[in-house]
């Protein structure tokens, strides 16, 4: 079901939240991955974790295990490389997308 783009005054109907034009504008405004703190070090570390998972190593979401006591495997096709909440220069390891994004939203409030 298509709905109007959420940007004020945009009449374009879309199956997503924003129309293609406004989605591109939002991405440009966010800046590049490197500008947001996900540079070469981050990309290399994430790639290393992905290789380990694809080789069959069991990787558990550190955030869900630490915060909720829920232990579950991280999907090697879709995961975030989690930062320490107190020091973004430190990486804690792979985490599930939903756990990471929920934490990001809590910190923005």
Buried (B, 14 or more C-beta within 10 A) or exposed (E): EEEEBEBEEBEEEBEEEBBEEBBEEEEEEEEEEEEEEBEEEBEEBBEEBBEBBEEEEEBBBBBBBEEEEEEEEBEBEEBBBBBEBEEEEEBEBBBBEEBBEBBEEEEEE
